[in-house]
Amino acid sequence: MKIDGVFSGGGVKAYAFIGALESIEKKKLRFERVAGTSAGAIVAAFLAAGYKPDELRALLDDLDLRSFLDTPYLSRLLPGSKWFFLYFQMGIYKGDKFENWIYQQLATRNIVTFGDLKKDYLKVVVSDLTLGKLVVIPDDLERVYGINPNQFPVAKAVRMSAGFPYFFMPQKLAGKNNQKSIIVDGGLLSNFPMWVFDSDSKKRLRPLLGIKLSESLQHAQPSKINNALDMLHALFSTMKQAHDARYIAKSQTANIIFIPVEHVQTVDFSIDKAVKEKLIACGREEAEQFLNHWST
């Protein structure tokens, strides 16, 4: 059966998606259209390019995530200068190696730009801080920036969506009147865009399945705020979850696989193979339990 899929953000927790995809494939479900934010955008892009769950596992299983931590040359010479880049470049790592890796993996499937994909089969969510807008790529490129979506690189869209604030340097996107927008992680405004395939007719073309890297709303724990750092973390968390939680509360949570992976840090790029396997196993188990009772 063909279904549409939406994948949440979650950084390195995204290894759990591999296990979930294995269970989904076992149930003979096949994704037609896919969308995602941040880490979810990575998985969605690979699926849109034709990667199967076993191929994703082979691609990511032995990947050293630390290879993506490309500090500027000056930071390697003078470690203390990273604070200079954090202040003026608004991030510690460039993100070029990450984008190049995504580009190379997609290129092996002859996918470079959105013009190489079926129309409307991949949607990537980013946050435009300059315009104060949530942007869906490729849908909003022409209207907001005057950019031809068919010529826009998929890898760049994914890199933008996964640009965790202050961790990766934000990307700049030239728009109309040569104004440059600062683009960061789509999760800042919508970490789980279940709404992205909504249409005016409200009639779905096929079942929609969401996969979210967190506990269900009913089991979500309140934030503990004891100091300024706790409050900063809570601010980001609230911004990421508030919009989506309101939408999910109004929609059917019966179409969402919740995978509780709270004990792994989003940007812990040093996780070892054992942790990756636990994440994959968790995703597989949660998805299998859900799909045994999912009514399409």
N, C-alpha and C positions, 0 to 999 in steps of 0.2 A: 504494500500500500504506500502511496506517495503522501508525504506530510510536509508541512513547513516547520522550520525550527528557529528558535531564538536562544542565544547563548549569553549569559551574563558575564560581567567582568570578574576578576578574581586573581589576577597576577599568576604566580607559579602554581596556584591551586588548580589551574586549568588542566593539570594532568588527570584530574578526576573526570574530565570530559571524555577522555579516551575510553575509560571503563564503561561510562554511560553509553557511548557510541557502539561499543561492542555488544551490549545488551539490546540496543535498539536494532542493530543489524540482525541479531539472532532472532528477533521477532518479525523479520522480513519487512521492516519499515524503511523507506528510502526518502531522504530529504530532497524536495524539489527546490524550494526557495529557503534561503538562510539569512540570518542577520545576527549581529552581535556588537558588543561594546568591549573595548580593551582586549583582554585575553580571549573573550568570546568572539571578537572580530577576527582574531588569528584563526581559530578553529573554523569559523564560518567561511573564511576565505579559502582555506584548504579544502573544505567540503565542496564549495562551489567550483573549485578547480578539478574536482574528481577524485580526491584522495579518499581511500577507504580506511576504516578504523585500524586495520592491521598495518597499513602503510604509515599512518600517523604515529602509531606506537613505535615502529622501526625508526621513524624520522626523529622522534623526540626522546626515545628511551635513553640513548647514550649521549645526548646533547649536553654539553657543559654550558649551563646558562651563564656562567661567569664570563664566558667569551664575549657576551654582549655588553659588558661593562667597559665601554670605551671612553676613558677619561681623556681630556685634551692633553696634548703633548706637554704643555707647560705644567700641568698638574702632576705628571709623572716625574718631572725634574724637580718641582717644588711642591711637595704634597700639601703644604698649607695654602697654596693658591686655589684649591678647590672651592674655598669660600668666596674667592673673587668671582669664579664662574657661577657659583650658586646665586650670587647677588646680581651680577650683570647679565649673565646668560640664562638665569632662572632655572638652572639644573646642573647636576654634577656630571652626568654622562651624556654623550652626544646622541646616541641612539642610531648612528650610521651603520654600525655592524649588524644591529638587529634588523634594520630595514633592508640591508643588502642580502641578509640571509633569507628573509621572507621573499624578496624578489627572485632569488635564485631557485628556491623551491617551487614557486609558482611558474617560473619560466620553463621548468622541465615539463610542465603540462601545457605549455604554449599560452599561458595566461600572463599578460603584462599589464594591460589597461582594462578598464571596465568594458571597453568595446569588444574585448575578447570573450566576454561572458554573455550568457543569455540575458536579455533585458529584464530588470527587476528581480534577478535571481540572487543577488547579494546586496545587502544594505549594511553600511558601517556607520556607527554613531560617533560623532566627535563633539567637543565643546569649543565654541568660538568665544574667547574671553573678551576680545576687542568689541565685537558686536553684541555680546551678551546673549548669544543664541545657541540653542542645541541644533546641530546640523546633521542631516542624514546624507551620506555620500553613497551613490552618485546623485540622488534625487535633487538635492538643493544646490549643486555646483553651478548650474547655469543661472538660476534665479538669483542666488546670493552673491556669486563671485564673477559671473560672466565666463565661466570656464566650461569648455566642451567636456561633458562627462566621459565620452567615449575615448578621450585621449588622456584621461587621468590615471596614473599608475595605482594599481590595487595595493601594492606594497606600501606606498606612501600613505594611503588612506588608513591602512592597518597600523602603521607606525604612529600616525597622528592619534588614532583612537586609543592606543596603548601608551601614550605619553604621560605616564604618571607624574603629576605635578611635583617639581623640585627634584625628582629623581632623574628623569630624562629631560633634556633641554626641549622646550616647546618648539613646535614647528611654526613657520610663518607662511601664510597663504595670501598671495596677492589677489586682490579683488577688483571691483569696479573703481574707477578713478585712481588706480594705482595704490589704493589703501591696503596695507598689509595687516592681516589679522593674526593674532596669537592663538594657536590651536593646541589644546591639551586633551587629556584623557576624556573620552566620552562619558565615562562613569561619573564624572563630576556632576552631570545634569541628568543622566539616565543610565544607570548601571545595568538595567535589565529591560530593554525596549520591547516588551510584549505588544505594545501598541503599534509597532512599525508596519505591520501588514494589515492594519485596519483599513477598510474602504468605506466610501460614502454609502454603499448599499448595505453595509453591515453583514453581508452574506459571505462567508468564507468559501474560498475555492476548494479547500481541503483542510483536514484537521491541523491544528497548530499545537506544537509541543514546545514548551519552554524548559530550559535546564538552568537552574540557578545555584551558584556555589555559596549557599548559606542555608541556615535552617528556615523553616517555614515561618511566616509572620506570627503565627500563634505561639511559636517556641522562641522567638527572638528575645534576647536578654537586654535589659536596659544598660546604657553606658554608665560606667563608674567614673565620675569626674572628681579628682582630688587635687589637681594642679593644672597649670596652664597647658602643659603638653597633652594631658588627658582631654582638656577642652578642645584643643586644636584637632585631635584625632576624632573627637565626637562631632565637631563641625563638619569635617570632611565626610564622615559616615552619614550624618543627617542629610547633607546635600545629595549624596549618592543614592540614599534610600527613600527619601520622602516622596518624590514624584512617582517612583515606581510602586511604592507601597500603596499609594492612593489609587493608582490604576488597578493593581492586582486585587485590592479590596473590592473593586467594582466588577471585576471579571471573574472567570472561573479558575480558582486555584487548582481545580481538578485536572488541569492541563499542564501543570508545572511539576517537574522533578526537582525537589529540593535536596541538595547534597551538602550536609553539614561538615565543613572542613575548616573550622574556626581555629584549630591549633597550629596552622601553618601560616606564616606571615606572607602577605601579598608579594612583597619584593625581596623575599629571601632567596636570592639566586644561588645560594650555596647548598641547597638541598641535595642529598645524595640519592643514589638509586633506590635504597630501601624506602625512603620517604616517597619517592615517585611511585613505587609499586603499591604502597599503602593508599595513596591518593587514587590510583587507577582502580584498585580493588574496592574502595569505598564508592566510587562512581558506578562501578559495575553492579554492586549489591543494591544500592539505592534505586538505580534505574530498573533493575530486574524486579524488585518488589513493587515498584510503581506500575510497571507495564503489565504485570500479572492481573491488575485490576483496572487498567485504563480503558475507558470506553470511548472509542473514536466516533 
